[in-house]
């Protein structure tokens, strides 16, 4: 009998073992991917098979290991009315050492140890990290898997395959070539957006480059695929059929740069790469999809040292004392066309750089953004300002009555920069109760919401600005 030497690393990487002794008589015609930024993809795979009139067994190999078998749809494009699927199976009993050892219980195998010693015998067990053999003289030997160099089996057992396979029993009205289309959902394919921003030295404008980052851990490769990327939060509890229409969408495309076109689809944004893309197994690939130059921008600072409002009366004098002294640095720009970008920005990671005096770009901040449609503002937290310091001081606390409380705060903002004044935004959360009144304030403020006011003050270089205000709370009796 023909021997099979099981060298696991080589076998699993190369996939040289062929199901049923021969390759399927098949031609690949193309594949399309609709990838969602939630770790899911819709795969549409077209291939041509030779059919016999009557019953046929069709093996569709190289499907994703993360396939959802319940989402599979098989269609004959050549003869949809004359071709009927009688049975559908997802076969995933893949070749590995455990599978072969299970199939060869009570049969003769050969074990080569790491020191070159050869053992031949009846396989009694291949579990728990050891191989137990009964040799011809009746002696039983136990070999730890860590001491095994390779295993030799008489042949590849029926039913084991090297790749996940979809298998159909199909009835065809006529013989000859037919192009069939397979559509299914799979996990393991994902995409994210990565943005690189170069901020001008005066902080007044920026250049933006957006990249699509594709990752493929689905268990198979996709050669010369038509790739569409869906941005948005898609509820997965839907039928697969409506998703298949995505591959037949029509509409005007707006080129966003880098050979990627963008359009609206339902309540989502769709990006289509304008050329075939090969997405290899266990591969990360990047494609540029949006660019913008001289986009108006600005940086600003925020000092927030208060506690959020939680919805219940608080009379503890020392509650809300955070001790925060750091001043946060933000970058802001708009996605509106008037702002120079005119594009939607899918959720992703943003890295912001700025040129030093020698022209070298240095990283000044990194953060993430959520899905941002065109026309909205983007605010990116870059980090804490080194030369700005805040101090939040409770100057007085008076419980005037059981249901009336007054307190005064002093907010110090110090600018230790050598030159240039800065504007600092100071939001104050009025956290003790919803019924409040500002009795006096040293600076103008804006009410942001029902429990937040905000001051915006200029702080000169080497100087300090002090904000003072008194608030009265009236609690329920």
C-alpha positions, 0 to 999 in steps of 0.5 A: 500500500502507498505510504503517507508520511505526515510532516505536519508543518509542511502538509498544513502549509502546502495543502498538497493532499487532494480530496478523492485523489484528484482535483475538481474539474473546475475553473475560477471565474471571479470573487467579490467581497463586501467587507463590514467593519464589524469582522464580517464579510459577504463573499460571492464566488463564481466558478465553472464546473463540468456537469453530467446530465442527472445527479452530480456531486460538486465540491466547492473548495477553498471557502472561508473557514469562518463561513456561516453555513446557514447563509450559503446560497448556491445558484447556477447562472448558466441554467438556473431553471434546469439545475436543482440543489438536492442536498448541501453539506459543509465538510470541515473534517480537516487533516491533522494529526488528531484526525488521523490518529482517531481514524487509524485506531487499531490499525498499523502505523509507523512512528519515527522518534526524534532520535531516529528510532522507528516503531511499528505497531497497532495504534491503541491510543493517540490521546492526551499527548501520547501514542500507545502502540502494540508491537508485533511481539505483543509489547506495548510502548508509549511515546510522548508526542514531544518525542515524535519526529513524524508519523507514517500512515498507510493511506489518507482515510476517506472523508478527511480533507485538506481544506474546508469544502462545501459539497452539493448533490445537484441534479442537472437537466443537461450535461456540459459546462455551467457557471455557478455562483456561491454566496455566503457570510464569513467571519475573520474578514475586517477593515478599519480606517487609518488616518494620517494628519500632518498639521501645519506649524501654525496649527491653522491647516492640515493635510489628510491621508486616509487608508483602508486597512484590510485584515484577513483571518477567514482561513482562505485567500481571495485572488483578484477580488472586487472589494467593497467596504461597508461603513456603519453599524449593521445589525447582523440579525437579518436575512442573507438574501437582502445582503446579496443585492449589495453586489448588484448596487447601482449609483453614481460614484464619487472618487475619493482618491487612491482609486476608491469610490464612495457612495451611499447605500441604505443607511451606510457608506460604501467604498469600492476599490476601483481595481481587483485586489488580492487579499491573502490569507493571514494578511494585512493590506492597506489601500488609500481611499481619501485625501485632503490638503490645506484643510482649515484646522485649529487646536484648542485647550480644555480644562475640566476638573469637575464631576459629572451630574448623576441625577441626585442631590449632593450636599457633601461639601468635599464631593466632586473634588478631583484634584485635576490640574492637567489641561487637555489639547484638542485638534478640530476640523470639519468634513464639510466641502467648504472646509476642504475635505468634502468626504465621509470619514468611517470610524478609525484610528487617527495619527497626527504629525507636525513638522519640527524646525528641521522638517522632520514630522513628529507624532503629536497625538493619536486617537480614534474617531467614530463614523463621521458624515460629511459636514460634521466637525471632528475633534481629536484629543491629542494629549495634555499640554505641557506648559498649561496648568489648572487649579480648581478651588472651592472657596466657600460652601454654605448650606443656607437651609436644608434645601438651599446650598451656595458655593463659590469656586476659583479656577486658576489657569496658568500659561508657562509658555515663553510666548503667545497667549492661548484660549482655554475652554473651561466646562463646569459641571454643576453636579449637585442638583438640576435646579441651580442658579449662577449668582455671580461670575467673573467672566461670561459663560455659555450654557452647554446643557441643563447642567453644564456651563463653559467659560472661554478665557485667554491666558497670556504667556507667562501669566495666569487667568482666574475665573470666579463664580458662585452657584446656588442650588435649591433642593426638593423639600 
